[in-house]
């Protein structure tokens, strides 16, 4: 899933807000958005209902029609609309590259004002580029950090958060000896395998791509990272009784919130869930092979504007409103997500109401993102979900599996050109 998929799976049905066109040639804009709530009470449709009312009040003669779908269906809904020749004016979903490559999107500088475009956090704006032109507008973001259960650490005699992989293993050994069911949770199941994979790659000094954007999935650093994970954590029984290849992220999150997990990689929304479970937890930077990792993983969800309706001027006005400081803070504050603009970020850093998010926010400038600018990424991501778990199973071969994924990624890249 995405940052938001990160956030949670969603329940809400489609919502239509202010759906009918008014008299006198009113402009009607359609926006399709994803739901970040995990129950009706916190569904995103409430945010968009109020947003539509506020936008229409400020822009007489423009009607905003909003449909909100769960994360399990929103990407397909938009793809089906586009395939049927009925593209929405704006979509807020998980990926933009395919639509950009097909020439269906306005670029950022064709619509939004210079101040709005300049306000995007640079690492996020860059992640929205295809061939150095920004088509993806980051909507929300998150970073990943190490979560650990303070009570379990104290019980096991672990006095501080591990910074290196050797310290991770040493802490996990102590946690296991103290009776902790899952010393380190490793979810390499299909729900979010690409994220867990990337975190171990970054910790080992690798990643999905190099500075030129070429895939480096089978690099020596990545192979060594998964050999270590296979031999030093999974192989020594330090990841619990379940097979990491079949363990999904939410399974591990749920176990953490029951007090069964010593430590795991997590995103900001886990804080809400852990508090609800009355878990005394702490967060720390991502551990690396020799010490703290030099970067962590960032996730962004995207907005994009389709050319089909021809409403470029109105879309610029709408997007400037979407990315106003108050609206950005209003949305991210509801779901413990991170803002995508410098102005909202600065405001969050100066407001103690958001203090729990400050450590995640501080990681955003050094975060690395999925190669979402590649049209091949969707296929590569699916391949990772299917195959990566086998590398940590007994007898697993990281070199062979990562090499196979690398070859498939290169083939997908060539096919997309």
C-alpha positions as CSV (number, residue, x, y, z in Angstrom):
1,X,0.0,0.0,0.0
2,X,0.9,3.7,0.1
3,X,1.5,6.1,2.9
4,X,-1.9,5.9,3.5
5,X,-2.3,2.5,2.6
6,X,0.1,2.9,5.3
7,X,-2.2,4.8,7.2
8,X,-4.9,2.1,7.1
9,X,-7.3,0.2,5.0
10,X,-10.5,2.0,4.6
11,X,-14.1,1.4,4.7
12,X,-16.0,4.3,3.2
13,X,-18.3,3.9,0.2
14,X,-18.3,6.5,-2.5
15,X,-19.2,10.0,-1.5
16,X,-20.6,12.6,-3.8
17,X,-20.4,16.2,-2.5
18,X,-22.3,19.1,-4.1
19,X,-22.8,17.0,-7.2
20,X,-25.0,19.0,-9.6
21,X,-24.0,21.7,-11.9
22,X,-25.5,25.1,-11.3
23,X,-27.2,27.3,-13.9
24,X,-25.5,29.8,-16.1
25,X,-22.6,27.7,-17.3
26,X,-21.1,26.9,-13.9
27,X,-17.9,24.8,-14.0
28,X,-18.1,21.4,-12.5
29,X,-14.9,19.7,-11.3
30,X,-14.7,16.1,-10.3
31,X,-12.2,14.9,-7.7
32,X,-11.7,11.2,-6.8
33,X,-9.9,10.6,-3.5
34,X,-8.7,7.8,-1.2
35,X,-10.1,7.2,2.2
36,X,-7.6,7.3,5.1
37,X,-10.0,6.3,7.8
38,X,-10.2,2.9,9.3
39,X,-13.9,3.3,10.4
40,X,-16.9,5.4,9.4
41,X,-16.2,7.8,12.3
42,X,-12.9,9.0,10.8
43,X,-13.6,8.6,7.1
44,X,-11.9,11.1,4.9
45,X,-15.3,11.9,3.3
46,X,-16.0,14.2,6.2
47,X,-12.9,16.3,5.3
48,X,-13.8,16.4,1.6
49,X,-17.4,17.4,2.3
50,X,-16.2,20.4,4.3
51,X,-13.5,21.1,1.8
52,X,-16.0,21.2,-1.1
53,X,-18.2,23.6,0.8
54,X,-15.3,25.9,1.6
55,X,-13.9,25.8,-1.9
56,X,-17.3,26.6,-3.5
57,X,-17.9,29.5,-1.1
58,X,-14.6,31.1,-2.2
59,X,-15.1,30.3,-6.0
60,X,-18.6,31.3,-7.1
61,X,-19.7,29.5,-10.2
62,X,-17.5,26.4,-9.6
63,X,-19.0,23.2,-8.3
64,X,-16.8,20.5,-6.8
65,X,-18.0,16.9,-7.1
66,X,-15.9,14.6,-4.8
67,X,-16.0,10.8,-4.7
68,X,-14.1,8.9,-1.9
69,X,-13.2,5.3,-2.2
70,X,-11.3,2.8,0.0
71,X,-7.6,2.2,-0.7
72,X,-8.5,-1.3,-1.9
73,X,-10.4,0.1,-4.8
74,X,-9.5,3.7,-5.6
75,X,-6.6,3.1,-7.9
76,X,-8.7,0.7,-10.1
77,X,-11.7,3.1,-10.0
78,X,-9.6,5.8,-11.5
79,X,-7.9,3.5,-14.0
80,X,-11.4,2.3,-15.2
81,X,-12.6,5.9,-15.5
82,X,-9.6,6.9,-17.6
83,X,-10.0,3.7,-19.8
84,X,-13.7,4.6,-20.3
85,X,-12.8,8.1,-21.5
86,X,-14.3,9.6,-18.3
87,X,-11.2,10.7,-16.4
88,X,-11.8,12.8,-13.3
89,X,-10.3,16.3,-13.2
90,X,-8.2,15.4,-10.1
91,X,-7.3,12.0,-8.7
92,X,-5.7,11.5,-5.3
93,X,-4.3,7.9,-5.4
94,X,-1.1,5.9,-5.0
95,X,0.7,6.4,-8.3
96,X,0.9,8.8,-11.2
97,X,3.7,7.6,-13.6
98,X,1.6,5.5,-16.0
99,X,-0.8,8.4,-16.6
100,X,2.0,10.9,-17.0
101,X,3.8,8.6,-19.5
102,X,0.6,8.3,-21.5
103,X,0.4,12.1,-21.8
104,X,-2.8,12.4,-19.8
105,X,-1.7,14.7,-17.1
106,X,-1.0,18.4,-16.7
107,X,2.4,19.2,-15.3
108,X,2.6,21.1,-12.1
109,X,3.8,24.3,-13.7
110,X,0.9,24.3,-16.2
111,X,-1.6,24.7,-13.3
112,X,-0.5,25.7,-9.9
113,X,0.9,29.0,-8.8
114,X,4.7,29.5,-8.4
115,X,4.4,30.0,-4.6
116,X,2.5,26.7,-4.3
117,X,4.9,24.8,-6.5
118,X,7.9,26.3,-4.6
119,X,6.4,25.3,-1.2
120,X,6.6,21.5,-1.8
121,X,9.3,19.8,0.2
122,X,12.1,19.3,-2.3
123,X,12.6,15.6,-1.8
124,X,8.8,15.1,-2.4
125,X,8.6,17.3,-5.4
126,X,11.5,15.4,-7.0
127,X,9.8,12.1,-6.3
128,X,6.9,13.4,-8.4
129,X,9.0,14.0,-11.5
130,X,9.1,12.1,-14.8
131,X,12.0,13.1,-17.0
132,X,12.6,16.1,-14.6
133,X,9.0,17.4,-15.1
134,X,6.7,17.3,-12.1
135,X,3.4,15.6,-12.7
136,X,2.8,14.0,-9.3
137,X,1.8,16.4,-6.6
138,X,2.5,14.9,-3.2
139,X,-0.6,14.9,-1.1
140,X,0.6,13.4,2.2
141,X,3.7,11.6,3.3
142,X,5.2,9.5,6.0
143,X,8.6,8.2,7.0
144,X,9.6,5.0,8.8
145,X,11.4,4.6,12.2
146,X,12.2,1.8,14.6
147,X,9.4,1.3,17.2
148,X,10.2,-0.6,20.4
149,X,8.3,-1.6,23.5
150,X,9.9,0.1,26.5
151,X,8.4,-2.3,29.0
152,X,9.7,-5.4,27.1
153,X,13.1,-3.8,26.7
154,X,13.3,-3.1,30.4
155,X,12.2,-6.7,31.2
156,X,14.9,-8.0,28.9
157,X,17.6,-5.7,30.2
158,X,18.0,-3.8,26.9
159,X,19.0,-0.3,28.0
160,X,18.8,1.7,24.7
161,X,17.5,1.5,21.2
162,X,19.8,-0.5,18.9
163,X,21.7,1.6,16.3
164,X,23.5,-1.1,14.4
165,X,22.4,-4.5,13.2
166,X,24.7,-6.3,15.7
167,X,22.9,-4.3,18.4
168,X,19.5,-5.3,16.9
169,X,20.5,-8.9,17.1
170,X,21.9,-8.6,20.6
171,X,18.7,-6.9,21.8
172,X,16.5,-9.6,20.0
173,X,18.5,-12.4,21.7
174,X,17.8,-10.8,25.1
175,X,14.1,-10.3,24.3
176,X,13.7,-13.9,23.3
177,X,15.4,-15.1,26.5
178,X,12.9,-12.9,28.4
179,X,10.0,-14.7,26.8
180,X,9.0,-12.1,24.2
181,X,7.0,-13.8,21.5
182,X,8.3,-11.7,18.6
183,X,11.6,-10.0,19.3
184,X,11.7,-8.3,15.9
185,X,8.7,-8.2,13.7
186,X,9.6,-8.7,10.0
187,X,6.5,-8.5,7.7
188,X,7.6,-9.7,4.2
189,X,4.1,-10.9,3.3
190,X,2.3,-9.4,0.3
191,X,0.5,-6.5,2.1
192,X,3.6,-4.2,2.2
193,X,6.6,-6.3,1.3
194,X,8.2,-3.6,-0.9
195,X,8.4,-1.3,2.1
196,X,10.0,-3.8,4.5
197,X,12.3,-4.8,1.7
198,X,13.4,-1.2,1.1
199,X,14.0,-0.6,4.8
200,X,16.5,-3.5,5.0
201,X,18.1,-2.4,1.8
202,X,18.6,1.1,3.1
203,X,19.9,-0.2,6.4
204,X,22.5,-2.2,4.5
205,X,23.6,0.8,2.4
206,X,21.7,-0.3,-0.7
207,X,18.3,0.5,-2.3
208,X,16.1,-0.1,-5.3
209,X,17.9,2.3,-7.6
210,X,21.2,4.2,-8.0
211,X,21.7,7.9,-8.5
212,X,20.9,7.6,-12.2
213,X,17.6,5.9,-11.5
214,X,18.8,2.4,-12.7
215,X,17.5,-0.6,-10.8
216,X,20.1,-2.0,-8.3
217,X,17.9,-4.7,-6.7
218,X,20.6,-7.4,-7.0
219,X,23.4,-5.2,-5.8
220,X,26.0,-6.7,-3.4
221,X,24.8,-4.5,-0.6
222,X,21.2,-5.7,-1.0
223,X,22.3,-9.4,-1.2
224,X,24.4,-9.0,1.9
225,X,21.5,-7.3,3.8
226,X,19.1,-10.2,3.1
227,X,21.7,-12.9,3.9
228,X,22.2,-11.2,7.3
229,X,18.5,-11.0,7.9
230,X,18.1,-14.7,6.9
231,X,21.0,-15.9,9.0
232,X,21.2,-13.6,12.0
233,X,17.5,-12.8,12.8
234,X,15.1,-15.2,11.0
235,X,17.4,-18.2,11.1
236,X,18.0,-17.8,14.8
237,X,14.4,-17.7,15.7
238,X,14.4,-14.0,16.6
239,X,11.4,-13.0,14.4
240,X,8.8,-15.1,16.1
241,X,7.0,-18.3,15.3
242,X,5.4,-17.1,12.1
243,X,7.0,-17.3,8.6
244,X,8.0,-13.7,7.7
245,X,7.2,-14.5,4.1
246,X,3.5,-14.9,5.0
247,X,3.4,-12.2,7.7
248,X,1.7,-9.0,6.7
249,X,2.4,-5.5,8.2
250,X,-0.9,-5.2,10.0
251,X,-0.4,-8.6,11.6
252,X,2.8,-7.3,13.1
253,X,1.3,-4.0,14.1
254,X,-1.6,-5.8,15.8
255,X,0.8,-8.0,17.7
256,X,2.9,-4.9,18.7
257,X,-0.3,-3.3,20.1
258,X,-1.0,-6.4,22.2
259,X,2.5,-6.3,23.7
260,X,3.9,-9.3,21.8
261,X,6.5,-7.6,19.7
262,X,9.8,-6.1,21.0
263,X,10.6,-4.0,18.0
264,X,9.7,-3.4,14.4
265,X,9.8,-0.8,11.6
266,X,6.7,1.4,11.8
267,X,5.1,4.6,10.4
268,X,3.4,7.4,12.3
269,X,-0.1,5.8,12.2
270,X,1.2,3.0,14.4
271,X,1.4,5.5,17.2
272,X,-2.3,5.9,17.3
273,X,-2.8,2.1,17.4
274,X,-0.2,1.6,20.0
275,X,-1.7,4.3,22.3
276,X,-5.1,2.6,21.9
277,X,-3.5,-0.6,23.0
278,X,-1.9,1.2,26.0
279,X,1.6,0.2,24.9
280,X,4.5,2.2,26.4
281,X,6.6,2.6,23.2
282,X,9.5,4.7,22.0
283,X,10.8,5.5,18.5
284,X,14.4,5.7,17.1
285,X,16.2,6.1,13.8
286,X,16.5,3.2,11.4
287,X,19.4,0.9,12.5
288,X,22.0,0.2,9.8
289,X,24.6,-2.4,9.2
290,X,27.4,-0.4,11.0
291,X,25.3,2.2,12.9
292,X,22.4,4.4,12.3
293,X,21.2,4.2,8.6
294,X,22.1,7.3,6.6
295,X,18.6,7.5,5.2
296,X,15.1,6.0,5.8
297,X,12.2,5.3,3.7
298,X,9.6,7.9,2.8
299,X,6.2,7.2,1.3
300,X,4.1,9.7,-0.5
301,X,0.5,9.5,-1.9
302,X,-0.2,11.6,-5.0
303,X,-2.5,14.0,-6.6
304,X,-2.6,14.4,-10.4
305,X,-4.7,16.5,-12.8
306,X,-6.1,15.1,-16.0
307,X,-6.1,17.0,-19.2
308,X,-9.3,15.5,-20.5
309,X,-11.8,17.9,-19.0
310,X,-9.8,20.9,-20.1
311,X,-10.3,22.8,-16.9
312,X,-6.7,23.9,-16.4
313,X,-7.3,27.3,-14.8
314,X,-9.9,26.0,-12.4
315,X,-7.7,23.1,-11.5
316,X,-4.9,25.4,-10.6
317,X,-7.2,27.4,-8.3
318,X,-8.4,24.1,-6.7
319,X,-4.9,22.8,-6.2
320,X,-3.7,26.0,-4.7
321,X,-6.5,25.7,-2.2
322,X,-5.7,22.0,-1.5
323,X,-2.1,22.9,-0.7
324,X,-2.8,25.9,1.4
325,X,-1.1,25.6,4.8
326,X,-4.3,25.3,6.8
327,X,-5.8,22.6,4.6
328,X,-2.6,20.6,4.6
329,X,-2.4,20.7,8.4
330,X,-6.1,19.9,8.8
331,X,-5.8,16.7,6.8
332,X,-2.5,15.3,8.0
333,X,-3.3,16.1,11.6
334,X,-6.3,13.8,11.5
335,X,-4.3,10.7,10.6
336,X,-0.8,11.3,12.1
337,X,0.7,11.8,8.6
338,X,3.3,14.3,7.5
339,X,2.8,17.5,5.5
340,X,4.2,17.8,2.0
341,X,4.8,21.6,2.1
342,X,7.5,23.7,3.8
343,X,5.0,26.1,5.2
344,X,2.9,23.4,6.9
345,X,6.0,21.5,8.0
346,X,7.4,24.6,9.7
347,X,4.0,25.2,11.4
348,X,3.9,21.6,12.6
349,X,7.5,21.9,14.0
350,X,6.4,24.9,16.0
351,X,3.3,23.5,17.4
352,X,3.5,21.1,20.4
353,X,0.2,19.5,19.5
354,X,2.2,17.7,16.8
355,X,5.2,16.9,19.0
356,X,4.9,13.1,18.5
357,X,5.3,13.6,14.8
358,X,8.5,15.7,15.0
359,X,10.9,12.8,14.8
360,X,9.3,11.5,11.6
361,X,9.2,15.0,10.2
362,X,12.9,15.5,10.8
363,X,13.6,12.4,8.7
364,X,11.7,13.6,5.7
365,X,14.5,15.6,4.1
366,X,16.8,12.5,4.1
367,X,14.1,10.0,3.1
368,X,14.3,7.9,0.0
369,X,11.1,7.1,-1.9
370,X,9.9,4.2,-4.1
371,X,10.9,4.8,-7.8
372,X,7.3,5.8,-8.4
373,X,8.4,7.9,-11.5
374,X,9.0,4.6,-13.3
375,X,6.1,3.1,-15.3
376,X,7.7,-0.3,-14.5
377,X,7.4,0.2,-10.7
378,X,3.9,-1.2,-10.4
379,X,5.0,-4.5,-12.0
380,X,8.3,-4.6,-10.0
381,X,6.4,-4.0,-6.8
382,X,4.0,-6.9,-7.5
383,X,7.0,-9.2,-8.2
384,X,8.6,-8.2,-4.9
385,X,5.4,-9.0,-3.1
386,X,5.3,-12.4,-4.7
387,X,9.0,-13.5,-4.3
388,X,10.9,-11.6,-1.7
389,X,9.8,-13.6,1.3
390,X,11.6,-16.7,0.1
391,X,15.0,-15.1,0.6
392,X,14.8,-15.3,4.4
393,X,13.4,-18.9,4.6
394,X,15.6,-21.8,5.4
395,X,17.7,-22.5,2.3
396,X,16.7,-19.2,0.8
397,X,19.1,-17.7,-1.8
398,X,19.1,-13.9,-1.7
399,X,21.5,-13.7,-4.7
400,X,19.3,-15.8,-6.9
401,X,16.0,-14.3,-5.9
402,X,17.2,-10.6,-6.1
403,X,18.8,-11.4,-9.4
404,X,15.5,-12.8,-10.7
405,X,13.7,-9.7,-9.6
406,X,16.4,-7.5,-11.1
407,X,16.0,-9.2,-14.5
408,X,12.2,-8.8,-14.4
409,X,12.6,-5.1,-13.4
410,X,15.0,-4.4,-16.3
411,X,12.6,-6.2,-18.7
412,X,9.7,-4.2,-17.4
413,X,11.7,-1.0,-17.8
414,X,12.6,-1.8,-21.4
415,X,9.0,-2.6,-22.2
416,X,7.8,0.7,-20.9
417,X,10.1,2.8,-23.1
